[in-house]
Protein backbone atom coordinates (compact mmCIF):
# COMPACT_ATOMS: atom_id res chain seq x y z
CA UNK A 1 0.00 0.00 0.00
CA UNK A 2 0.98 3.62 -0.39
CA UNK A 3 2.31 4.33 3.08
CA UNK A 4 1.35 7.99 2.70
CA UNK A 5 -2.29 6.92 2.97
CA UNK A 6 -1.55 5.51 6.41
CA UNK A 7 -0.33 8.85 7.77
CA UNK A 8 -3.01 10.82 6.01
CA UNK A 9 -5.78 8.77 7.57
CA UNK A 10 -4.19 8.87 11.03
CA UNK A 11 -4.26 12.67 10.89
CA UNK A 12 -7.85 12.79 9.64
CA UNK A 13 -9.06 10.23 12.21
CA UNK A 14 -7.48 12.14 15.07
CA UNK A 15 -8.96 15.40 13.78
CA UNK A 16 -12.53 14.27 13.08
CA UNK A 17 -12.97 11.23 15.34
CA UNK A 18 -10.76 12.07 18.35
CA UNK A 19 -10.31 9.28 20.87
CA UNK A 20 -12.11 6.74 18.69
CA UNK A 21 -10.77 3.23 18.20
CA UNK A 22 -8.52 2.72 15.19
CA UNK A 23 -9.97 0.50 12.46
CA UNK A 24 -8.77 -2.94 11.42
CA UNK A 25 -7.72 -3.84 7.90
CA UNK A 26 -7.95 -7.33 6.44
CA UNK A 27 -6.59 -8.91 3.29
CA UNK A 28 -5.68 -12.30 1.85
CA UNK A 29 -2.03 -13.29 1.63
CA UNK A 30 0.09 -16.36 0.99
CA UNK A 31 2.78 -15.01 3.29
CA UNK A 32 2.65 -14.29 7.01
CA UNK A 33 5.40 -11.62 6.96
CA UNK A 34 5.88 -11.92 10.74
CA UNK A 35 2.14 -11.84 11.44
CA UNK A 36 1.15 -14.27 14.18
CA UNK A 37 -0.70 -17.42 13.12
CA UNK A 38 -2.17 -18.43 16.49
CA UNK A 39 -3.04 -21.95 17.50
CA UNK A 40 -6.65 -23.04 17.22
CA UNK A 41 -8.46 -22.11 20.45
CA UNK A 42 -10.03 -24.70 22.69
CA UNK A 43 -13.81 -24.77 22.19
CA UNK A 44 -15.90 -23.13 24.88
CA UNK A 45 -18.94 -24.77 26.44
CA UNK A 46 -20.92 -24.01 23.28
CA UNK A 47 -18.33 -25.77 21.17
CA UNK A 48 -16.78 -22.80 19.41
CA UNK A 49 -14.76 -19.60 19.86
CA UNK A 50 -16.14 -16.48 18.16
CA UNK A 51 -13.84 -14.71 15.71
CA UNK A 52 -14.43 -11.48 17.60
CA UNK A 53 -12.75 -13.07 20.60
CA UNK A 54 -9.90 -14.22 18.37
CA UNK A 55 -9.31 -10.74 16.94
CA UNK A 56 -9.37 -8.99 20.32
CA UNK A 57 -5.53 -8.91 20.25
CA UNK A 58 -5.69 -7.25 16.81
CA UNK A 59 -7.72 -4.41 18.31
CA UNK A 60 -4.83 -3.99 20.74
CA UNK A 61 -2.23 -3.85 17.96
CA UNK A 62 -1.19 -7.50 17.57
CA UNK A 63 -1.65 -8.60 13.97
CA UNK A 64 -3.04 -12.08 13.36
CA UNK A 65 -3.70 -14.41 10.44
CA UNK A 66 -6.33 -17.13 10.13
CA UNK A 67 -7.55 -19.93 7.94
CA UNK A 68 -9.56 -23.09 8.47
CA UNK A 69 -6.79 -24.58 10.61
CA UNK A 70 -7.10 -22.08 13.45
CA UNK A 71 -10.52 -20.45 13.19
CA UNK A 72 -12.41 -21.32 16.34
CA UNK A 73 -15.90 -21.14 14.85
CA UNK A 74 -17.12 -23.22 11.91
CA UNK A 75 -19.58 -20.41 11.16
CA UNK A 76 -16.72 -18.18 9.99
CA UNK A 77 -15.44 -20.57 7.30
CA UNK A 78 -18.03 -19.51 4.73
CA UNK A 79 -17.85 -15.70 5.25
CA UNK A 80 -14.04 -15.85 5.19
CA UNK A 81 -13.92 -17.96 2.03
CA UNK A 82 -12.45 -21.13 3.51
CA UNK A 83 -15.66 -23.03 2.69
CA UNK A 84 -17.87 -22.29 -0.30
CA UNK A 85 -20.75 -24.66 0.45
CA UNK A 86 -23.31 -24.50 3.23
CA UNK A 87 -22.67 -27.47 5.47
CA UNK A 88 -25.30 -29.39 7.37
CA UNK A 89 -23.64 -28.23 10.58
CA UNK A 90 -24.07 -24.56 9.65
CA UNK A 91 -27.66 -25.03 8.48
CA UNK A 92 -28.61 -26.78 11.70
CA UNK A 93 -26.93 -24.18 13.89
CA UNK A 94 -28.40 -21.15 12.10
CA UNK A 95 -31.93 -22.53 11.74
CA UNK A 96 -32.39 -24.82 14.74
CA UNK A 97 -29.99 -23.54 17.42
CA UNK A 98 -29.74 -19.79 16.83
CA UNK A 99 -33.10 -19.76 15.01
CA UNK A 100 -32.27 -16.63 13.02
CA UNK A 101 -33.52 -18.07 9.71
CA UNK A 102 -36.92 -19.74 9.38
CA UNK A 103 -35.80 -22.77 7.37
CA UNK A 104 -32.97 -24.33 5.41
CA UNK A 105 -34.63 -23.04 2.23
CA UNK A 106 -34.56 -19.48 3.51
CA UNK A 107 -30.87 -19.79 4.43
CA UNK A 108 -29.90 -21.41 1.13
CA UNK A 109 -31.78 -18.74 -0.81
CA UNK A 110 -29.91 -16.02 1.07
CA UNK A 111 -26.56 -17.39 -0.13
CA UNK A 112 -27.88 -17.76 -3.68
CA UNK A 113 -28.33 -13.99 -3.66
CA UNK A 114 -24.74 -13.54 -2.52
CA UNK A 115 -22.74 -16.66 -3.41
CA UNK A 116 -19.73 -17.29 -1.15
CA UNK A 117 -16.35 -16.58 -2.71
CA UNK A 118 -13.26 -18.75 -2.38
CA UNK A 119 -10.44 -17.28 -0.30
CA UNK A 120 -7.87 -15.71 -2.61
CA UNK A 121 -4.85 -16.94 -0.67
CA UNK A 122 -3.79 -19.21 2.19
CA UNK A 123 -4.33 -16.69 5.00
CA UNK A 124 -6.76 -13.94 5.93
CA UNK A 125 -4.65 -11.32 7.71
CA UNK A 126 -6.02 -8.80 10.23
CA UNK A 127 -4.02 -5.69 11.18
CA UNK A 128 -4.85 -2.59 13.16
CA UNK A 129 -4.43 0.50 11.03
CA UNK A 130 -1.29 1.82 12.73
CA UNK A 131 0.56 -1.48 12.19
CA UNK A 132 0.17 -1.49 8.40
CA UNK A 133 3.33 -1.76 6.32
CA UNK A 134 4.18 -0.94 2.72
CA UNK A 135 4.13 -4.63 1.79
CA UNK A 136 0.47 -4.98 2.84
CA UNK A 137 -2.37 -4.97 0.33
CA UNK A 138 -5.57 -3.88 2.14
CA UNK A 139 -8.88 -5.14 0.78
CA UNK A 140 -11.37 -4.28 3.53
CA UNK A 141 -11.31 -1.88 6.47
CA UNK A 142 -13.72 -2.13 9.38
CA UNK A 143 -14.46 0.05 12.37
CA UNK A 144 -15.94 -0.55 15.81
CA UNK A 145 -17.99 2.49 16.69
CA UNK A 146 -20.76 4.01 18.78
CA UNK A 147 -23.74 5.67 17.04
CA UNK A 148 -21.91 9.01 16.75
CA UNK A 149 -18.92 7.43 15.01
CA UNK A 150 -21.17 5.30 12.81
CA UNK A 151 -23.13 8.45 11.92
CA UNK A 152 -19.97 10.13 10.64
CA UNK A 153 -18.83 7.09 8.67
CA UNK A 154 -22.30 6.61 7.21
CA UNK A 155 -22.45 10.24 6.15
CA UNK A 156 -19.05 10.34 4.52
CA UNK A 157 -19.71 7.04 2.71
CA UNK A 158 -22.77 8.65 1.08
CA UNK A 159 -21.21 12.09 0.52
CA UNK A 160 -20.31 11.68 -3.17
CA UNK A 161 -22.91 9.14 -4.27
CA UNK A 162 -25.78 9.56 -6.70
CA UNK A 163 -28.15 7.31 -4.75
CA UNK A 164 -28.97 7.07 -1.01
CA UNK A 165 -27.98 3.40 -0.86
CA UNK A 166 -24.20 3.30 -0.53
CA UNK A 167 -24.32 1.83 2.97
CA UNK A 168 -26.12 -1.49 3.29
CA UNK A 169 -27.19 -3.52 6.32
CA UNK A 170 -27.71 -7.00 4.87
CA UNK A 171 -28.70 -9.93 7.05
CA UNK A 172 -25.87 -12.28 7.93
CA UNK A 173 -23.41 -13.24 10.60
CA UNK A 174 -21.19 -10.59 12.15
CA UNK A 175 -18.24 -12.19 10.30
CA UNK A 176 -20.19 -11.71 7.07
CA UNK A 177 -20.55 -8.01 7.84
CA UNK A 178 -16.82 -7.41 8.39
CA UNK A 179 -15.45 -9.72 5.66
CA UNK A 180 -17.98 -11.62 3.55
CA UNK A 181 -20.15 -8.77 2.29
CA UNK A 182 -17.45 -6.10 1.85
CA UNK A 183 -15.17 -8.61 0.07
CA UNK A 184 -18.09 -9.40 -2.23
CA UNK A 185 -18.58 -5.68 -2.86
CA UNK A 186 -15.03 -5.40 -4.21
CA UNK A 187 -16.28 -6.82 -7.51
CA UNK A 188 -18.90 -4.09 -7.86
CA UNK A 189 -18.48 -1.00 -10.02
CA UNK A 190 -19.80 0.98 -7.05
CA UNK A 191 -18.75 -0.95 -3.93
CA UNK A 192 -20.90 -0.27 -0.87
CA UNK A 193 -20.01 -0.01 2.79
CA UNK A 194 -21.61 -2.43 5.24
CA UNK A 195 -23.19 -1.77 8.63
CA UNK A 196 -22.87 -4.81 10.87
CA UNK A 197 -22.71 -6.66 14.16
CA UNK A 198 -26.50 -6.82 14.06
CA UNK A 199 -26.55 -10.59 14.42
CA UNK A 200 -28.34 -11.23 17.78
CA UNK A 201 -26.06 -14.14 18.61
CA UNK A 202 -22.95 -11.97 18.50
CA UNK A 203 -24.30 -9.04 20.49
CA UNK A 204 -23.13 -10.60 23.78
CA UNK A 205 -19.58 -10.22 22.43
CA UNK A 206 -20.04 -6.47 22.02
CA UNK A 207 -20.51 -3.57 24.37
CA UNK A 208 -24.13 -2.41 24.01
CA UNK A 209 -23.26 0.80 22.17
CA UNK A 210 -20.93 -0.72 19.53
CA UNK A 211 -21.61 -1.68 15.92
CA UNK A 212 -19.27 -2.34 13.01
CA UNK A 213 -18.86 -0.39 9.81
CA UNK A 214 -16.92 -2.01 6.97
CA UNK A 215 -15.77 -0.60 3.66
CA UNK A 216 -14.14 -2.20 0.63
CA UNK A 217 -10.80 -0.52 0.01
CA UNK A 218 -11.91 1.61 -2.99
CA UNK A 219 -14.90 2.92 -1.02
CA UNK A 220 -12.64 3.75 1.92
CA UNK A 221 -10.24 5.69 -0.32
CA UNK A 222 -13.10 7.84 -1.62
CA UNK A 223 -14.27 8.43 1.96
CA UNK A 224 -10.78 9.55 2.96
CA UNK A 225 -10.53 11.84 -0.07
CA UNK A 226 -13.78 13.59 0.87
CA UNK A 227 -13.31 14.07 4.61
CA UNK A 228 -11.98 17.63 4.50
CA UNK A 229 -14.65 18.69 1.98
CA UNK A 230 -17.61 17.34 3.91
CA UNK A 231 -19.75 18.00 6.99
CA UNK A 232 -16.85 16.72 9.10
CA UNK A 233 -15.29 20.17 8.74
CA UNK A 234 -18.40 22.03 10.00
CA UNK A 235 -19.31 23.44 13.39
CA UNK A 236 -22.14 20.94 13.58
CA UNK A 237 -19.70 18.02 13.53
CA UNK A 238 -17.37 19.80 15.95
CA UNK A 239 -20.19 19.97 18.47
CA UNK A 240 -20.90 16.28 18.04
CA UNK A 241 -17.32 15.06 18.23
CA UNK A 242 -16.79 16.95 21.47
CA UNK A 243 -18.64 14.15 23.27
CA UNK A 244 -16.62 11.29 21.76
CA UNK A 245 -14.26 11.14 24.72
CA UNK A 246 -17.20 10.78 27.11
CA UNK A 247 -18.40 7.53 25.50
CA UNK A 248 -16.24 4.49 26.24
Secondary structure, DSSP 8 states (H G I E B T S, - for coil): --HHHHHHHHHHHHHHSTT----EEEEEES--TT-B--------TTS---HHHHTHHHHTT--EEE-TTT-S-TTHHHHTTS--S--HHHHHIIIIIS--SS-HHHHHHHHHHS-----SSSEEEEEEGGG--TT----EEEEEE-HHHHHHHHHHHTTT-SSS-SEE--SS-HHIIIIIHHHHHTTSTT--EEEE---GGGGGGS-TT-EEEEEEHHHHHHHHHHGGGSGGGSHHHHHHHTTGGG--
